[in-house]
Amino acid sequence: MSRVTLFPDTLAVLLLERFGNMLTLARALAASRRPLDLAGLDDLAGRLAAACLDLPPEQGRALRPRLQGLLAELDALALACQPEEGAAP
């Protein structure tokens, strides 16, 4: 099987999209009070951070708004995972 080599900016954008899709799925599961395994999300966050660090500064700055959007989504996921008030643990 051959491997495809991606340019750093392409890899970072693909990982951004994948991370966003995983957050969307995780938020839907959390909203329905279904169990979540966030280990894959943690691994993907590390890969995304590494890909962003590989970018030239101007390309990294161009991705900043999208990264900030993912941070907001991650904060929303954290809120969705909190137990409801008055709910049994």
Secondary structure, 3 states (H helix, E strand, C coil): CCCCCCCHHHHHHHHHHHHHHHHHHHHHHHHCCCCCCCHHHHHHHHHHHHHHHCCCHHHHHHHHHHHHHHHHHHHHHHHHHCCCCCCCC
